[in-house]
């Protein structure tokens, strides 16, 4: 079993419900166990400004799935939520699920880059992630999570109250 971290985001079609349903689907995904989920956060969109704010979270899973099988399973969940790929880069979406980390592995091929290429620069990923990992957590190739947070502090997302 490998520990993997998944970023969740939505800004269309009742984003709170989209992210909540996606978390439940991650929990039911074959070959995986849901270990932890961050609180929900609200963040400004990255990209075109004329779109609604996002709801974001990060989930930790243990999985038997290979990195590419995990990606396929996540994309199937996105598709079930009405995700349309290739419409607009960083545009609005019903659901976005990204593999942030897969154990200590580094992968860079046509379908998948791990660690996620934007992980060190995205406050809407780093702040939720810090809530479900140890204080000394290290992102391979980027350093400690704690050292990355000051660089994105100006874009700190709003932590939503627990439901």
C-alpha positions in Angstrom: 0.0 0.0 0.0 1.2 3.5 -1.0 0.1 6.7 0.7 -1.0 9.2 -1.9 -2.4 12.7 -1.6 -5.3 14.0 -3.8 -6.3 17.6 -4.3 -10.1 18.2 -4.7 -11.6 21.4 -6.2 -14.9 22.5 -7.6 -16.5 25.8 -8.5 -19.6 24.7 -10.5 -22.8 22.9 -9.7 -22.9 23.3 -5.9 -19.2 23.0 -5.2 -19.7 22.1 -1.6 -21.8 19.1 -2.6 -19.5 18.2 -5.4 -16.4 18.0 -3.2 -18.3 16.2 -0.4 -19.6 13.6 -2.9 -16.1 13.1 -4.3 -14.7 12.5 -0.9 -17.3 9.8 -0.3 -16.4 8.3 -3.7 -12.7 8.3 -2.8 -13.7 6.4 0.3 -15.4 3.7 -1.8 -12.7 3.5 -4.4 -11.6 -0.1 -4.9 -8.1 -0.9 -3.7 -7.9 2.2 -1.5 -8.5 3.3 2.0 -9.3 7.0 2.9 -6.9 8.0 5.7 -7.7 11.7 6.2 -9.5 14.7 4.7 -8.6 18.3 5.3 -11.2 20.8 6.2 -12.8 22.6 3.2 -11.3 25.9 2.0 -12.6 28.6 -0.3 -10.1 30.1 -2.8 -10.1 32.6 -5.6 -9.9 31.0 -9.1 -6.4 30.5 -10.6 -6.8 31.7 -14.1 -9.7 33.6 -15.6 -11.1 35.9 -12.9 -14.7 35.9 -14.2 -15.6 32.6 -12.6 -16.9 31.6 -9.1 -14.6 30.9 -6.2 -13.4 27.3 -5.7 -14.1 24.9 -2.8 -10.9 22.9 -2.1 -9.7 20.1 0.1 -6.9 17.5 0.2 -7.4 13.8 1.0 -4.8 11.2 2.0 -5.4 7.7 0.7 -3.6 4.4 1.0 -3.8 2.6 -2.3 -2.9 -0.6 -4.1 -3.5 1.1 -7.4 -0.6 2.0 -9.6 -0.2 5.7 -10.2 -1.8 5.5 -13.7 -4.6 3.3 -12.5 -5.2 5.8 -9.7 -5.3 8.6 -12.3 -7.8 6.6 -14.4 -10.0 6.1 -11.3 -9.9 9.8 -10.4 -10.7 10.8 -14.0 -13.7 8.4 -13.9 -15.0 10.2 -10.8 -14.5 13.6 -12.5 -16.4 12.4 -15.5 -19.3 11.1 -13.4 -19.5 14.6 -12.0 -19.8 16.2 -15.5 -16.2 17.3 -15.8 -15.4 18.5 -19.4 -11.7 18.4 -20.3 -10.0 20.8 -22.7 -12.7 23.5 -22.6 -10.6 26.2 -21.0 -7.2 26.0 -19.2 -7.8 26.8 -15.5 -11.5 27.5 -16.3 -14.5 26.6 -14.1 -15.2 23.0 -13.5 -17.6 20.7 -11.6 -14.8 18.7 -10.1 -11.0 18.6 -10.3 -9.1 15.7 -8.7 -5.3 15.9 -8.9 -2.7 13.4 -7.7 -0.4 15.5 -5.7 2.0 12.9 -4.3 2.3 9.1 -4.7 4.6 7.9 -1.9 8.1 9.2 -2.5 7.9 8.6 -6.3 8.8 11.0 -9.0 6.9 10.5 -12.3 7.1 12.6 -15.4 5.4 11.1 -18.5 2.8 12.2 -21.0 -0.1 11.5 -18.7 1.1 12.1 -15.2 3.6 14.3 -13.3 4.3 13.6 -9.6 4.8 15.6 -7.5 2.1 17.7 -9.1 3.9 20.4 -11.0 2.1 23.3 -9.3 2.2 21.8 -5.8 4.7 24.2 -4.3 3.0 27.4 -5.6 -0.7 26.7 -4.8 -1.9 28.0 -1.5 -5.2 26.2 -2.1 -3.3 22.9 -2.0 -0.6 23.6 0.6 -2.9 25.0 3.4 -5.3 22.1 3.3 -2.4 19.6 3.0 -0.7 21.0 6.1 -3.8 20.0 8.1 -3.5 16.3 7.4 0.3 15.7 7.6 3.0 15.9 10.2 4.8 19.2 10.8 8.0 17.8 9.3 6.3 16.7 6.1 8.6 17.0 3.0 7.4 17.3 -0.6 10.0 15.5 -2.8 12.0 17.9 -4.9 10.5 21.0 -3.1 11.5 20.7 0.5 9.5 20.9 3.7 5.9 21.9 3.6 6.5 24.5 6.3 9.2 26.2 4.2 6.8 26.5 1.3 3.8 28.1 3.1 5.3 31.6 3.5 5.7 31.8 -0.2 2.0 31.4 -0.8 0.7 33.2 2.3 -0.6 36.1 0.4 -3.0 33.8 -1.4 -4.1 31.9 1.7 -7.5 30.4 1.1 -10.4 30.9 3.6 -10.9 27.9 5.8 -14.6 27.1 6.0 -16.3 26.3 9.3 -16.7 22.6 10.0 -20.0 21.3 8.9 
